[in-house]
């Protein structure tokens, strides 16, 4: 199995693989942030309440991670999604 470079810019496919299906609008917003796969995974962990995965590195979410976190935790109506 090929290992992806976690420092590479996250693609639409990476977003689906890590976060699951979502609207094109939300996916486009995440891509616009230009985050890496690693940043996407970190934002997903924070959104899932797994902030303790950071261990001793606990630090506030900032930069692209914070932007991705805001997008994936935003109210769905903002992105035209329904339950």
Buried (B, 14 or more C-beta within 10 A) or exposed (E): EEEEEBEEBBBEEBBEEBBEEBEEEBBEBBBEBEBBBBBBBBBBBBBEEEEEEEEEEEEEBEEBBBBBBBBBEEEEEEBEEEE
